[in-house]
Amino acid sequence: MSKLLLTLLLVLVLAACQSQPVTGETMTTAEGTYTRISPAELNTMLKAKDFVLVNVHIPFAGDIAGTDLSIPYNEVDQNLSQLPADKDARIVLYCRSGRMSQIAAETLVSLGYTNIWDLQGGMVAWEKAGYEIEE
């Protein structure tokens, strides 16, 4: 009986240690919403990557590992063919400090994209949290 109880306890402890889904902070614009996430939340998401990661910073200042695309923030509307055709697909944006990706997020939301995520503080916050940038 004690082995069964020990096994059950171990299963409960392991289940409690599983990471919670990333929810971020909902940001509202005139045209809709997008989700702002922290570096730790992006790091968690990268472990089971199911999104397109886009660097929108200009000029180029490095990439977060796993970056799929580089599109200048002020040209996202001209490069929609590079993004998933499904406007409900999850797209995560980042830049150096967060301002350019915020603008890109607002642009995509205004164009009907519904699953846009933005790294708060950009690569500066990413590095400050102890994560690396690929040069």
Buried (B, 14 or more C-beta within 10 A) or exposed (E): EEEEEEEEEEEEEEEEEEEEEBEBEEBEBEBBEBBBBBBBBBBBBBEEEEBBBBBBBBEEBBBBEBBBBBBBBEEBEEEBEEBBEEBEBBBBBBBBBBEBBBBBBBBBBEBEBBBBBBBBBBBBBBBEEEBEBEE
